Amino acid sequence: MPTSVVLMTADPGLQTAVRRVAALAGVDLEVVNASVGMRAAWRRATTLVVGADLAERAAAAGLPRHPALVVAGLADADDSLWRATVALGAVQLLVLPAADRELLDLLAETAEPDHQASVIGILGGCGGAGASTFACALALLSSRSDPTLLIDGDPIGGGLDALVGAERAAGMRWPDFAETRGRLSPEALLDTVLNIGGCALLSCGRDPTVRIPAEATAAVLGAAVRGCRRVVVDLPRARDDAGDVLFGACDAIVVVVPATVRSVLAASATVAAAGCASAAQLVVRDPAGGRLDAGDVEAATGVRVLTTLRSEAAVASAADRGAPPLRRTRGSLAEACREVLRVLGPEVRAA
C-alpha cells in the first residue's frame, strides 16, 4: 500500500522544516534517514522529497524515475546538487524555508481525495425571500448523510451564526481567513469553523468594513470542495470580487422567490444581474391561494421551478428564538430540501 509522502534525509534541520510543512498540508510523513531502505521507500511513496544530503547517493543508486519527486535543502544548491537533481528527474529543487509554499502545494495534492464536493448556491430572488433560512435547512439536512459545509456569502446579512443561535459560539469566521492565500488544507478549515448539529458553518463576522479578498475566498472554497461532499453557499445579492468567486464555484443555483408579482419581477432582475440563468432553478414560496402559482412564476422568469415551499409557523418561531430552522424531518421546508438534494445533490465531481 503506498505511503503518502516519504522524506529521505539524515539532516535533522531539514526533517524539522519538512515536517512543519507536511503538518500544514495535513499529510503523514515517513522519514528514511539513510540510503539503506531507499529502494523500498521509493516504491511505496506517492510523493518523494529527497534531501540535498542524500540526493547524490540516490542518483547513483540507479533508481527508476518517480513521477512526484522533489529535491529539498536548506541552502542554495551547488553544481553537484543540480546535477543530482537532473539525474533524478525531480520536478523541482526547493530551498526551504523560502520555498515552503511550493512544497505545501505539492504535499497538499497528495492529501486531496479523488473527488470534489458539489456546490449548491442559494440566492434570494428578492429581499426577505427566506434564502438564508433555506440555505441553513438544506445544509443541515445534507449533513445528516454527507460531510457538508455551509458558507455565509453575504457580508452584510448579519451572519448565519446569528440565524442559528450560534453568534457566541467558538469557531473561526470569514475575517479569520481574510489573509489566506494559495492552498488551504481542508482540516485547517473544517476543524476550526463553527459546527452546528454536525454541519460545518463558515459565518461572516459583525464588522461590515472587513472585506474578504477574492484570493482568500478562492482558497477557502478550494479547501471546502476537497474536504466535503457538499458545500451550500448562501449567496450575496450584492456582488463584489469575492462574490464573483462564490457564484463561479456553484454547480447549481437555487433561487428562492415568494409567489407575488413584485417578488417575481425582482427575482427576474436578480437572476439577470447575476448572469446565472443557465445554472438557476427556483424554489417558489407560498404559491397559489390567491397568489401566483408555480407555472406563472416559471413563465414570468423563464427559470425552471424545482419545487415549492409553504411558510411554516414553526420555522418562523425558530428564527425568532435563534434556533436552527430544521429541527425535524417533516414539514414543507424539509420536503423542499429533500427534493433539492434529490435533484441536485447526488453528483460529486471528479477531481
Secondary structure as GFF3:
##gff-version 3
##sequence-region A 1 351
A	DSSP	beta_strand	3	8	.	.	.	ID=ss1
A	DSSP	alpha_helix	12	25	.	.	.	ID=ss2
A	DSSP	beta_strand	29	32	.	.	.	ID=ss3
A	DSSP	alpha_helix	38	44	.	.	.	ID=ss4
A	DSSP	beta_strand	45	51	.	.	.	ID=ss5
A	DSSP	alpha_helix	55	60	.	.	.	ID=ss6
A	DSSP	beta_strand	69	73	.	.	.	ID=ss7
A	DSSP	alpha_helix	79	88	.	.	.	ID=ss8
A	DSSP	beta_strand	92	95	.	.	.	ID=ss9
A	DSSP	alpha_helix	100	111	.	.	.	ID=ss10
A	DSSP	beta_strand	115	116	.	.	.	ID=ss11
A	DSSP	beta_strand	118	124	.	.	.	ID=ss12
A	DSSP	alpha_helix	131	143	.	.	.	ID=ss13
A	DSSP	beta_strand	148	152	.	.	.	ID=ss14
A	DSSP	alpha_helix	160	163	.	.	.	ID=ss15
A	DSSP	three_ten_helix	174	177	.	.	.	ID=ss16
A	DSSP	alpha_helix	186	190	.	.	.	ID=ss17
A	DSSP	beta_strand	194	196	.	.	.	ID=ss18
A	DSSP	beta_strand	199	202	.	.	.	ID=ss19
A	DSSP	alpha_helix	214	227	.	.	.	ID=ss20
A	DSSP	beta_strand	230	234	.	.	.	ID=ss21
A	DSSP	alpha_helix	241	249	.	.	.	ID=ss22
A	DSSP	beta_strand	252	258	.	.	.	ID=ss23
A	DSSP	alpha_helix	261	274	.	.	.	ID=ss24
A	DSSP	beta_strand	280	285	.	.	.	ID=ss25
A	DSSP	alpha_helix	294	301	.	.	.	ID=ss26
A	DSSP	beta_strand	305	309	.	.	.	ID=ss27
A	DSSP	alpha_helix	313	321	.	.	.	ID=ss28
A	DSSP	alpha_helix	332	344	.	.	.	ID=ss29
A	DSSP	beta_strand	349	350	.	.	.	ID=ss30
###
